[in-house]
Amino acid sequence: MNIIGINASPRKKANTQTLVEAVLDGAAAGGAKTRLVNLRDLKINGCLGCEGCKKHPGRCVQKDDLTPLLQALTSYDAIVLGTPVYWFHVTAQFKMLVDRLYSFMEFGQNPETGASTVRSVFPAGKQFVFLISRGDPEPPALFPQFYDHLNEWLNLIPLTLGAGNYEFLHQYGADIDRKAALNDPILIEKARQAGKKLLV
Ligand SMILES: Cc1cc2nc3c(=O)[nH]c(=O)nc-3n(C[C@H](O)[C@H](O)[C@H](O)COP(=O)(O)O)c2cc1C
């Protein structure tokens, strides 16, 4: 089994990376082949909105470090995606990745009704683990409802891509401590277990 983990925190070896690595370690202990990608090391751009991919769904026409990564994603059995919460949402790096997954959306028309259709050409049935690290405790000190949209939006990623199993693991209360995950053996064990589960 081949598993890729993508860390969208701009901070090196901080909470999100620790959690992504723990999932990959758990899977590797069961025999999986794993690869870690830190988006901060890549030269990546946001979607240009050029719609070039609509001529060839599954192929982003931009030439940056995300283009080969998007192609590579189709070949993995499981995808582990980690992001810190920034401003009640994901990081810009994570959003750039997700926006570029638009290249896997094929637009069409129902021949009978003429209605617009959209379907994903991303290979269906992949497993996903989402890791979300945040400073706020659970429940958040202020405005708990401010996170509802984030949870709903995150759900749309596996749903849109036709995922098989998927799981969300949240870290709460990290504040600005980059070692908070490392110092939380229960959370690390949960992440390792999520990795092990990818093999069954
Ligand atoms: C620009 C910025 C915005 C943030 N916004 C939030 C937020 O809206 N809610 C929250 O709980 N934490 C927020 N945080 C805290 C981070 O989510 C938290 O420190 C997280 O553990 C960082 O992950 P990392 O250690 O992998 O970089 C923010 C941090 C930064 C730098």
The ligand as a MOL file (V3000), in Angstrom:
LIG
                    3D

  0  0  0     0  0            999 V3000
M  V30 BEGIN CTAB
M  V30 COUNTS 31 33 0 0 0
M  V30 BEGIN ATOM
M  V30 1 C -2.1810 33.4580 10.9280 0
M  V30 2 C -2.6970 32.5320 11.9990 0
M  V30 3 C -4.0560 32.4010 12.1790 0
M  V30 4 C -4.5510 31.5230 13.1430 0
M  V30 5 N -5.9090 31.4090 13.2910 0
M  V30 6 C -6.4020 30.5110 14.1830 0
M  V30 7 C -7.8150 30.3450 14.3290 0
M  V30 8 O -8.6250 30.9690 13.6570 0
M  V30 9 N -8.2580 29.4270 15.2160 0
M  V30 10 C -7.4010 28.6690 15.9890 0
M  V30 11 O -7.8660 27.8450 16.7600 0
M  V30 12 N -6.0540 28.8120 15.8680 0
M  V30 13 C -5.5340 29.7040 14.9850 0
M  V30 14 N -4.1710 29.8500 14.8460 0
M  V30 15 C -3.2600 28.9590 15.6470 0
M  V30 16 C -2.8070 27.7170 14.8710 0
M  V30 17 O -3.9030 27.0290 14.3080 0
M  V30 18 C -2.0640 26.7490 15.8050 0
M  V30 19 O -0.9420 27.3870 16.3780 0
M  V30 20 C -1.6380 25.4670 15.0980 0
M  V30 21 O -1.2350 24.5260 16.0600 0
M  V30 22 C -0.4990 25.7210 14.1110 0
M  V30 23 O -0.1430 24.5190 13.4730 0
M  V30 24 P 1.4040 24.1560 13.2250 0
M  V30 25 O 2.0330 24.0300 14.5990 0
M  V30 26 O 1.3840 22.8660 12.4790 0
M  V30 27 O 1.9860 25.2580 12.4160 0
M  V30 28 C -3.6500 30.7330 13.9230 0
M  V30 29 C -2.2700 30.9010 13.7410 0
M  V30 30 C -1.7840 31.7760 12.8020 0
M  V30 31 C -0.2880 31.9220 12.6070 0
M  V30 END ATOM
M  V30 BEGIN BOND
M  V30 1 1 1 2
M  V30 2 1 2 3
M  V30 3 2 2 30
M  V30 4 2 3 4
M  V30 5 1 4 5
M  V30 6 1 4 28
M  V30 7 2 5 6
M  V30 8 1 6 7
M  V30 9 1 6 13
M  V30 10 2 7 8
M  V30 11 1 7 9
M  V30 12 1 9 10
M  V30 13 2 10 11
M  V30 14 1 10 12
M  V30 15 2 12 13
M  V30 16 1 13 14
M  V30 17 1 14 15
M  V30 18 1 14 28
M  V30 19 1 15 16
M  V30 20 1 16 17
M  V30 21 1 16 18
M  V30 22 1 18 19
M  V30 23 1 18 20
M  V30 24 1 20 21
M  V30 25 1 20 22
M  V30 26 1 22 23
M  V30 27 1 23 24
M  V30 28 2 24 25
M  V30 29 1 24 26
M  V30 30 1 24 27
M  V30 31 2 28 29
M  V30 32 1 29 30
M  V30 33 1 30 31
M  V30 END BOND
M  V30 END CTAB
M  END
